[in-house]
Amino acid sequence: MSRLTSVLLATAALTGAGSALAHDGHGLFGAHWHATDVLGFIAAAALGVVALAWFGRK
C-alpha cells in the first residue's frame, strides 16, 4: 500500500465522526446548513487538496 493510500485511509477514518449530526437536517444533503457546516466542508476539501498535493509530489 502506498503512503498516499495510507494517509487517505487514515484521514477518512479520523473524520468518520463527521457523519454524526447534532439534529436532523445537517450535512451535505440536509435540509438546512449553518455557517459552521459549510466552513467544515470547505476546510475538509482544502485539507484533502493539500494532502494530495503534498503526497503526490515527486
The first five atom37 places (N, CA, C, CB, O) and aatype in JSON, in Angstrom:
{
  "aatype": [12, 15, 1, 10, 16, 15, 19, 10, 10, 0, 16, 0, 0, 10, 16, 7, 0, 7, 15, 0, 10, 0, 8, 3, 7, 8, 7, 10, 13, 7, 0, 8, 17, 8, 0, 16, 3, 19, 10, 7, 13, 9, 0, 0, 0, 0, 10, 7, 19, 19, 0, 10, 0, 17, 13, 7, 1, 11],
  "atom_mask": [
    [1, 1, 1, 1, 1],
    [1, 1, 1, 1, 1],
    [1, 1, 1, 1, 1],
    [1, 1, 1, 1, 1],
    [1, 1, 1, 1, 1],
    [1, 1, 1, 1, 1],
    [1, 1, 1, 1, 1],
    [1, 1, 1, 1, 1],
    [1, 1, 1, 1, 1],
    [1, 1, 1, 1, 1],
    [1, 1, 1, 1, 1],
    [1, 1, 1, 1, 1],
    [1, 1, 1, 1, 1],
    [1, 1, 1, 1, 1],
    [1, 1, 1, 1, 1],
    [1, 1, 1, 0, 1],
    [1, 1, 1, 1, 1],
    [1, 1, 1, 0, 1],
    [1, 1, 1, 1, 1],
    [1, 1, 1, 1, 1],
    [1, 1, 1, 1, 1],
    [1, 1, 1, 1, 1],
    [1, 1, 1, 1, 1],
    [1, 1, 1, 1, 1],
    [1, 1, 1, 0, 1],
    [1, 1, 1, 1, 1],
    [1, 1, 1, 0, 1],
    [1, 1, 1, 1, 1],
    [1, 1, 1, 1, 1],
    [1, 1, 1, 0, 1],
    [1, 1, 1, 1, 1],
    [1, 1, 1, 1, 1],
    [1, 1, 1, 1, 1],
    [1, 1, 1, 1, 1],
    [1, 1, 1, 1, 1],
    [1, 1, 1, 1, 1],
    [1, 1, 1, 1, 1],
    [1, 1, 1, 1, 1],
    [1, 1, 1, 1, 1],
    [1, 1, 1, 0, 1],
    [1, 1, 1, 1, 1],
    [1, 1, 1, 1, 1],
    [1, 1, 1, 1, 1],
    [1, 1, 1, 1, 1],
    [1, 1, 1, 1, 1],
    [1, 1, 1, 1, 1],
    [1, 1, 1, 1, 1],
    [1, 1, 1, 0, 1],
    [1, 1, 1, 1, 1],
    [1, 1, 1, 1, 1],
    [1, 1, 1, 1, 1],
    [1, 1, 1, 1, 1],
    [1, 1, 1, 1, 1],
    [1, 1, 1, 1, 1],
    [1, 1, 1, 1, 1],
    [1, 1, 1, 0, 1],
    [1, 1, 1, 1, 1],
    [1, 1, 1, 1, 1]
  ],
  "atom_positions": [
    [[0.85, -1.17, 0.0], [0.0, 0.0, 0.0], [0.9, 1.24, 0.0], [-0.97, -0.01, 1.22], [1.85, 1.32, 0.77]],
    [[0.6, 2.18, -0.86], [1.43, 3.37, -0.95], [1.19, 4.29, 0.24], [1.16, 4.12, -2.26], [0.2, 4.16, 0.96]],
    [[2.1, 5.19, 0.43], [1.98, 6.15, 1.54], [0.76, 7.04, 1.35], [3.26, 7.02, 1.65], [0.07, 7.35, 2.32]],
    [[0.47, 7.45, 0.13], [-0.7, 8.29, -0.15], [-1.98, 7.55, 0.22], [-0.73, 8.7, -1.63], [-2.88, 8.13, 0.83]],
    [[-2.06, 6.3, -0.13], [-3.24, 5.5, 0.22], [-3.39, 5.4, 1.72], [-3.14, 4.1, -0.4], [-4.5, 5.51, 2.25]],
    [[-2.29, 5.18, 2.42], [-2.33, 5.1, 3.88], [-2.82, 6.39, 4.5], [-0.96, 4.76, 4.43], [-3.64, 6.37, 5.42]],
    [[-2.34, 7.51, 4.0], [-2.74, 8.81, 4.53], [-4.22, 9.06, 4.26], [-1.89, 9.94, 3.92], [-4.94, 9.53, 5.13]],
    [[-4.66, 8.75, 3.06], [-6.08, 8.96, 2.73], [-6.99, 8.07, 3.56], [-6.32, 8.71, 1.24], [-8.05, 8.51, 3.99]],
    [[-6.59, 6.83, 3.78], [-7.39, 5.93, 4.61], [-7.42, 6.41, 6.07], [-6.82, 4.51, 4.54], [-8.47, 6.36, 6.72]],
    [[-6.3, 6.87, 6.57], [-6.25, 7.38, 7.94], [-7.11, 8.63, 8.07], [-4.81, 7.7, 8.35], [-7.82, 8.79, 9.07]],
    [[-7.05, 9.51, 7.09], [-7.87, 10.72, 7.11], [-9.35, 10.37, 7.09], [-7.53, 11.63, 5.93], [-10.14, 10.96, 7.83]],
    [[-9.72, 9.42, 6.27], [-11.12, 9.01, 6.2], [-11.58, 8.41, 7.53], [-11.32, 7.98, 5.07], [-12.69, 8.68, 7.98]],
    [[-10.72, 7.62, 8.15], [-11.08, 7.01, 9.43], [-11.21, 8.05, 10.53], [-10.03, 5.96, 9.83], [-12.11, 7.99, 11.36]],
    [[-10.29, 9.02, 10.53], [-10.32, 10.05, 11.58], [-11.47, 11.02, 11.42], [-9.02, 10.81, 11.59], [-11.89, 11.64, 12.4]],
    [[-11.98, 11.17, 10.23], [-13.08, 12.11, 10.01], [-14.43, 11.4, 9.95], [-12.86, 12.89, 8.72], [-15.43, 11.99, 9.55]],
    [[-14.46, 10.14, 10.36], [-15.71, 9.39, 10.37], [-16.75, 9.99, 11.29], [0.0, 0.0, 0.0], [-17.95, 9.78, 11.09]],
    [[-16.31, 10.73, 12.31], [-17.26, 11.37, 13.22], [-18.03, 12.49, 12.53], [-16.53, 11.91, 14.44], [-19.0, 13.0, 13.09]],
    [[-17.61, 12.88, 11.35], [-18.31, 13.93, 10.61], [-19.72, 13.54, 10.22], [0.0, 0.0, 0.0], [-20.53, 14.4, 9.87]],
    [[-20.02, 12.26, 10.28], [-21.37, 11.83, 9.94], [-22.32, 11.95, 11.12], [-21.36, 10.4, 9.43], [-23.54, 11.8, 10.97]],
    [[-21.78, 12.22, 12.31], [-22.64, 12.42, 13.48], [-23.31, 13.78, 13.36], [-21.81, 12.33, 14.81], [-22.66, 14.78, 13.03]],
    [[-24.59, 13.81, 13.61], [-25.35, 15.04, 13.41], [-25.88, 15.56, 14.74], [-26.51, 14.81, 12.44], [-26.27, 14.78, 15.61]],
    [[-25.89, 16.89, 14.89], [-26.44, 17.5, 16.09], [-27.95, 17.27, 16.12], [-26.12, 19.01, 16.14], [-28.51, 16.95, 17.17]],
    [[-28.59, 17.42, 14.99], [-30.01, 17.14, 14.84], [-30.3, 16.95, 13.35], [-30.88, 18.28, 15.45], [-29.47, 17.28, 12.51]],
    [[-31.46, 16.42, 13.04], [-31.8, 16.13, 11.65], [-31.68, 17.37, 10.77], [-33.21, 15.56, 11.55], [-31.96, 18.49, 11.22]],
    [[-31.27, 17.16, 9.55], [-31.21, 18.25, 8.59], [-29.82, 18.77, 8.32], [0.0, 0.0, 0.0], [-29.63, 19.58, 7.41]],
    [[-28.84, 18.32, 9.08], [-27.47, 18.79, 8.85], [-26.76, 17.85, 7.89], [-26.69, 18.88, 10.18], [-27.21, 16.74, 7.63]],
    [[-25.67, 18.32, 7.37], [-24.87, 17.5, 6.47], [-25.01, 17.99, 5.04], [0.0, 0.0, 0.0], [-25.78, 18.9, 4.74]],
    [[-24.24, 17.37, 4.2], [-24.16, 17.8, 2.8], [-25.51, 17.76, 2.1], [-23.18, 16.93, 2.06], [-25.79, 18.61, 1.26]],
    [[-26.34, 16.78, 2.42], [-27.64, 16.66, 1.77], [-28.79, 16.98, 2.72], [-27.82, 15.26, 1.22], [-29.92, 16.57, 2.49]],
    [[-28.5, 17.7, 3.78], [-29.51, 18.04, 4.77], [-30.43, 19.14, 4.3], [0.0, 0.0, 0.0], [-30.21, 19.78, 3.27]],
    [[-31.48, 19.36, 5.09], [-32.49, 20.35, 4.75], [-31.98, 21.78, 4.95], [-33.74, 20.13, 5.58], [-32.4, 22.7, 4.25]],
    [[-31.09, 21.96, 5.88], [-30.54, 23.29, 6.12], [-29.11, 23.18, 6.61], [-31.4, 24.08, 7.13], [-28.71, 22.15, 7.15]],
    [[-28.36, 24.24, 6.42], [-26.98, 24.29, 6.87], [-26.79, 25.5, 7.76], [-26.0, 24.33, 5.68], [-27.5, 26.5, 7.63]],
    [[-25.84, 25.41, 8.65], [-25.37, 26.55, 9.41], [-24.03, 26.97, 8.79], [-25.22, 26.22, 10.96], [-23.41, 26.19, 8.06]],
    [[-23.6, 28.16, 9.09], [-22.33, 28.64, 8.53], [-21.19, 27.7, 8.91], [-22.03, 30.06, 9.02], [-20.29, 27.48, 8.1]],
    [[-21.21, 27.17, 10.12], [-20.12, 26.27, 10.53], [-20.15, 24.95, 9.77], [-20.21, 25.99, 12.02], [-19.1, 24.34, 9.58]],
    [[-21.32, 24.51, 9.32], [-21.38, 23.3, 8.48], [-20.63, 23.55, 7.18], [-22.86, 22.91, 8.19], [-19.81, 22.73, 6.76]],
    [[-20.9, 24.65, 6.55], [-20.27, 24.99, 5.27], [-18.77, 25.16, 5.46], [-20.89, 26.27, 4.68], [-17.98, 24.67, 4.64]],
    [[-18.35, 25.85, 6.52], [-16.92, 26.04, 6.76], [-16.21, 24.7, 6.99], [-16.7, 26.96, 7.97], [-15.07, 24.51, 6.56]],
    [[-16.89, 23.79, 7.65], [-16.3, 22.46, 7.86], [-16.1, 21.72, 6.56], [0.0, 0.0, 0.0], [-15.06, 21.08, 6.36]],
    [[-17.08, 21.79, 5.66], [-16.93, 21.13, 4.35], [-15.81, 21.79, 3.54], [-18.27, 21.19, 3.57], [-15.05, 21.1, 2.86]],
    [[-15.72, 23.11, 3.6], [-14.65, 23.81, 2.88], [-13.29, 23.43, 3.45], [-14.85, 25.34, 2.96], [-12.35, 23.17, 2.7]],
    [[-13.17, 23.39, 4.77], [-11.91, 23.03, 5.41], [-11.51, 21.6, 5.06], [-12.01, 23.2, 6.94], [-10.34, 21.34, 4.78]],
    [[-12.46, 20.67, 5.07], [-12.16, 19.28, 4.73], [-11.7, 19.15, 3.29], [-13.38, 18.39, 4.97], [-10.76, 18.42, 2.99]],
    [[-12.36, 19.87, 2.38], [-11.97, 19.82, 0.97], [-10.58, 20.42, 0.78], [-12.99, 20.58, 0.1], [-9.76, 19.87, 0.04]],
    [[-10.3, 21.53, 1.45], [-8.99, 22.17, 1.33], [-7.9, 21.26, 1.88], [-8.97, 23.51, 2.07], [-6.82, 21.15, 1.29]],
    [[-8.16, 20.61, 3.0], [-7.19, 19.69, 3.57], [-6.92, 18.52, 2.63], [-7.67, 19.18, 4.93], [-5.79, 18.07, 2.49]],
    [[-7.96, 18.03, 1.99], [-7.79, 16.95, 1.02], [-6.93, 17.36, -0.16], [0.0, 0.0, 0.0], [-6.07, 16.6, -0.6]],
    [[-7.16, 18.56, -0.67], [-6.37, 19.06, -1.79], [-4.91, 19.24, -1.38], [-6.94, 20.41, -2.31], [-4.01, 18.87, -2.13]],
    [[-4.68, 19.8, -0.2], [-3.31, 19.99, 0.28], [-2.62, 18.64, 0.47], [-3.3, 20.8, 1.61], [-1.45, 18.49, 0.11]],
    [[-3.33, 17.67, 1.04], [-2.73, 16.35, 1.25], [-2.38, 15.69, -0.08], [-3.69, 15.45, 2.05], [-1.31, 15.1, -0.22]],
    [[-3.27, 15.79, -1.06], [-2.97, 15.21, -2.38], [-1.79, 15.9, -3.04], [-4.19, 15.3, -3.29], [-0.95, 15.24, -3.65]],
    [[-1.72, 17.22, -2.91], [-0.59, 17.95, -3.49], [0.71, 17.59, -2.8], [-0.83, 19.46, -3.4], [1.75, 17.42, -3.44]],
    [[0.66, 17.48, -1.47], [1.86, 17.19, -0.68], [2.38, 15.78, -0.96], [1.57, 17.35, 0.81], [3.57, 15.59, -1.22]],
    [[1.49, 14.8, -0.9], [1.94, 13.41, -1.05], [1.99, 12.97, -2.5], [1.03, 12.49, -0.28], [2.53, 11.9, -2.8]],
    [[1.45, 13.77, -3.41], [1.51, 13.42, -4.82], [2.71, 13.99, -5.53], [0.0, 0.0, 0.0], [2.94, 13.7, -6.71]],
    [[3.49, 14.79, -4.83], [4.67, 15.4, -5.47], [5.76, 14.36, -5.65], [5.2, 16.57, -4.63], [5.76, 13.31, -5.02]],
    [[6.68, 14.68, -6.53], [7.78, 13.74, -6.81], [9.02, 14.13, -6.09], [8.05, 13.65, -8.29], [10.04, 13.44, -6.21]]
  ]
}
